[in-house]
Amino acid sequence: MYVATLLTNPANPLLDATTVESLRNAWGGGVAEWLNPGVAAEFPLDTRPENQWQVWQDLQTQGIDLALQPVQGRQKHMLLADMDSTMIEQECIDELADEAGVGAYVAGITARAMNGELEFEDALRERVALLKGLDESVIAKVLETRITFTPGGRELIATMKGRGAYAVLVSGGFTAFTTHVAETLGFDENRANTLLVDGGKLTGTVAEPILGRDAKVAALDEITARLGLQASDVLAVGDGANDLGMLGRAGAGVALHAKPAVAAQCDLRINHGDLTALLYLQGYRIDDFVSDL
């Protein structure tokens, strides 16, 4: 048994009953249920429709996301989340580079790396080298003035933790940022790379080994083993090529506003919804949401 979920941006609730019922009828689905009027609805299906991706493409042009997944086990016991352009709306290294006067150049490298055109580890070393000499205090400035949280993050974490789930932030970015983001949003633990500092200045290097694609998968395996969980119990979310390993390994891997080359390799793609979409995918209703523990 499968479930089809239709959802859109909560800031622009344009999902209507006609769209939901038309698709349900076309696919011979069961009774449609509204998880949040105007924002998210779902209905059961016996089989996966052959024209799933054609319908998905058509709905994309209307600002609507569509996801199909097995009903059984879709409510997960662990959240494994990327940070940059996922839990926050920026790429931290790009913001630091902007302060160092090399923002456009570094942002270009970041975009290519996240799209899988460059090896993540080499690209990170190259970008960090350009930060050499930047005052360490700039990190706090960037956190205060440039970093914003992706809508729905607090609700996602608090709601899942309220049902007993464990939340992990795992980033190819830097601990100077993940520590703050994890504490603010309520993650149970975080893993990232460490920027090296000498005399209050960035050295232009990062501690080895670099946390990249393989390390994210290792984090999933290590933490689930420690908690007595399986990979199938994990909901992973990310947007870049370095997230593909964990997205493929998790029971549910969500490409959130992801690079096209990344989204193309994931069955669960959210391009219009915010982070609360991950709750709707698990069958949570708006009345189930909590914003703080």
URVENVEN-V974041 format. One record per pair of residues at least 4 apart in sequence whose C-alpha atoms are under 6 Angstrom apart, sorted by the first residue. I is the first residue (numbers start at 1). J is the second residue. D is the distance in Angstrom with one decimal. If there is no record, write none. Layout:
BEGIN
i:I j:J d:D
i:I j:J d:D
END
This chain:
BEGIN
i:1 j:45 d:5.9
i:1 j:46 d:4.8
i:1 j:70 d:5.9
i:1 j:71 d:6.0
i:2 j:44 d:5.7
i:2 j:45 d:4.9
i:2 j:69 d:5.5
i:2 j:70 d:4.2
i:2 j:71 d:5.1
i:3 j:43 d:5.7
i:3 j:44 d:4.3
i:3 j:45 d:5.7
i:3 j:68 d:5.7
i:3 j:69 d:5.7
i:3 j:71 d:5.6
i:4 j:42 d:5.4
i:4 j:43 d:5.5
i:4 j:67 d:5.7
i:4 j:68 d:4.6
i:5 j:41 d:5.8
i:5 j:42 d:4.3
i:5 j:66 d:5.7
i:5 j:67 d:5.2
i:6 j:40 d:5.6
i:6 j:41 d:5.4
i:6 j:65 d:5.7
i:6 j:66 d:4.7
i:7 j:39 d:5.4
i:7 j:40 d:4.2
i:7 j:64 d:5.7
i:7 j:65 d:5.3
i:8 j:39 d:5.3
i:8 j:64 d:4.9
i:8 j:65 d:6.0
i:8 j:272 d:5.5
i:8 j:273 d:4.8
i:9 j:272 d:5.3
i:9 j:273 d:4.1
i:10 j:39 d:5.7
i:13 j:38 d:4.7
i:13 j:39 d:4.9
i:14 j:38 d:5.6
i:15 j:38 d:4.6
i:15 j:39 d:5.6
i:16 j:38 d:5.9
i:17 j:21 d:5.9
i:18 j:22 d:5.8
i:21 j:25 d:6.0
i:24 j:28 d:5.8
i:24 j:29 d:4.9
i:29 j:44 d:5.5
i:29 j:45 d:4.8
i:30 j:43 d:5.7
i:30 j:44 d:5.1
i:31 j:43 d:5.8
i:32 j:42 d:5.5
i:32 j:43 d:4.4
i:33 j:41 d:5.6
i:33 j:42 d:5.4
i:34 j:41 d:4.2
i:35 j:40 d:5.3
i:35 j:41 d:5.2
i:35 j:285 d:4.4
i:36 j:40 d:5.1
i:36 j:286 d:5.5
i:56 j:66 d:5.7
i:59 j:64 d:5.2
i:60 j:64 d:5.2
i:67 j:268 d:5.8
i:74 j:282 d:5.3
i:75 j:282 d:4.8
i:76 j:233 d:5.0
i:76 j:234 d:5.6
i:76 j:235 d:6.0
i:77 j:165 d:4.3
i:77 j:233 d:5.4
i:78 j:165 d:5.0
i:78 j:166 d:4.6
i:78 j:167 d:5.8
i:78 j:234 d:4.8
i:79 j:167 d:4.7
i:79 j:234 d:5.9
i:79 j:235 d:5.0
i:79 j:236 d:5.9
i:80 j:168 d:4.9
i:80 j:236 d:4.6
i:81 j:169 d:5.0
i:81 j:170 d:6.0
i:81 j:236 d:5.7
i:81 j:237 d:5.0
i:82 j:86 d:5.9
i:82 j:170 d:5.4
i:82 j:171 d:5.2
i:82 j:238 d:5.0
i:83 j:87 d:4.8
i:83 j:88 d:6.0
i:83 j:171 d:5.6
i:84 j:88 d:5.5
i:84 j:90 d:5.7
i:84 j:91 d:4.9
i:85 j:89 d:4.6
i:85 j:90 d:5.1
i:86 j:238 d:5.9
i:87 j:150 d:5.4
i:88 j:148 d:5.7
i:88 j:149 d:4.2
i:88 j:150 d:4.9
i:89 j:148 d:5.8
i:89 j:149 d:5.9
i:89 j:150 d:5.4
i:94 j:103 d:5.7
i:94 j:107 d:5.4
i:97 j:102 d:5.2
i:97 j:103 d:4.5
i:98 j:102 d:5.5
i:98 j:103 d:3.7
i:103 j:107 d:5.9
i:106 j:127 d:6.0
i:112 j:117 d:5.1
i:113 j:117 d:5.5
i:113 j:118 d:4.7
i:113 j:120 d:5.7
i:114 j:240 d:4.4
i:114 j:241 d:5.0
i:115 j:241 d:5.6
i:115 j:259 d:5.7
i:116 j:241 d:4.9
i:128 j:204 d:5.2
i:128 j:205 d:5.9
i:129 j:204 d:4.0
i:129 j:205 d:5.9
i:131 j:204 d:5.3
i:132 j:202 d:5.3
i:132 j:203 d:4.9
i:132 j:204 d:3.9
i:133 j:201 d:5.2
i:133 j:202 d:5.3
i:134 j:201 d:5.5
i:134 j:202 d:5.4
i:135 j:201 d:4.6
i:136 j:200 d:5.4
i:136 j:201 d:5.2
i:141 j:145 d:6.0
i:142 j:146 d:5.1
i:143 j:147 d:5.2
i:151 j:274 d:5.8
i:152 j:274 d:6.0
i:152 j:275 d:4.6
i:152 j:276 d:4.8
i:153 j:275 d:5.5
i:154 j:158 d:5.9
i:154 j:185 d:5.5
i:154 j:291 d:5.6
i:155 j:159 d:5.7
i:155 j:290 d:5.5
i:155 j:291 d:4.4
i:156 j:276 d:5.7
i:157 j:161 d:5.9
i:158 j:162 d:5.9
i:158 j:290 d:5.9
i:158 j:291 d:5.8
i:158 j:292 d:5.3
i:158 j:293 d:5.7
i:159 j:289 d:5.5
i:159 j:290 d:5.2
i:160 j:165 d:5.3
i:161 j:165 d:4.5
i:167 j:187 d:5.0
i:167 j:188 d:5.3
i:168 j:187 d:5.7
i:168 j:188 d:5.9
i:168 j:189 d:5.2
i:168 j:190 d:5.6
i:169 j:190 d:4.5
i:170 j:190 d:5.6
i:170 j:191 d:4.8
i:170 j:192 d:6.0
i:171 j:192 d:4.8
i:172 j:192 d:5.6
i:172 j:211 d:5.6
i:172 j:212 d:5.5
i:173 j:192 d:5.7
i:173 j:193 d:5.8
i:174 j:192 d:5.1
i:174 j:193 d:4.6
i:174 j:194 d:5.4
i:175 j:179 d:5.6
i:175 j:192 d:5.1
i:175 j:193 d:5.8
i:175 j:194 d:5.6
i:178 j:182 d:5.7
i:182 j:186 d:5.7
i:182 j:187 d:4.7
i:193 j:211 d:5.8
i:194 j:206 d:5.7
i:194 j:207 d:5.4
i:195 j:206 d:4.7
i:196 j:203 d:5.8
i:196 j:205 d:5.8
i:196 j:206 d:5.4
i:197 j:201 d:5.4
i:197 j:202 d:4.5
i:197 j:203 d:5.4
i:211 j:215 d:5.2
i:213 j:242 d:4.3
i:213 j:243 d:6.0
i:217 j:245 d:5.9
i:217 j:246 d:4.8
i:218 j:222 d:5.9
i:219 j:223 d:5.9
i:224 j:228 d:5.9
i:224 j:229 d:4.6
i:224 j:230 d:5.9
i:225 j:229 d:6.0
i:231 j:250 d:5.1
i:231 j:251 d:5.8
i:232 j:250 d:5.7
i:232 j:251 d:3.7
i:233 j:251 d:5.8
i:234 j:250 d:5.2
i:234 j:251 d:5.3
i:235 j:252 d:4.8
i:235 j:253 d:6.0
i:236 j:247 d:5.6
i:236 j:253 d:4.8
i:237 j:253 d:5.9
i:237 j:254 d:4.7
i:237 j:255 d:6.0
i:238 j:243 d:5.7
i:238 j:255 d:5.5
i:238 j:256 d:5.9
i:239 j:255 d:5.4
i:239 j:256 d:5.5
i:239 j:258 d:4.0
i:241 j:262 d:5.8
i:244 j:248 d:6.0
i:246 j:250 d:6.0
i:247 j:253 d:4.0
i:254 j:268 d:4.9
i:254 j:269 d:5.8
i:255 j:263 d:5.6
i:255 j:269 d:4.8
i:256 j:270 d:4.9
i:257 j:270 d:6.0
i:257 j:271 d:4.6
i:258 j:263 d:5.6
i:273 j:277 d:5.6
i:279 j:284 d:5.4
i:280 j:284 d:5.1
END
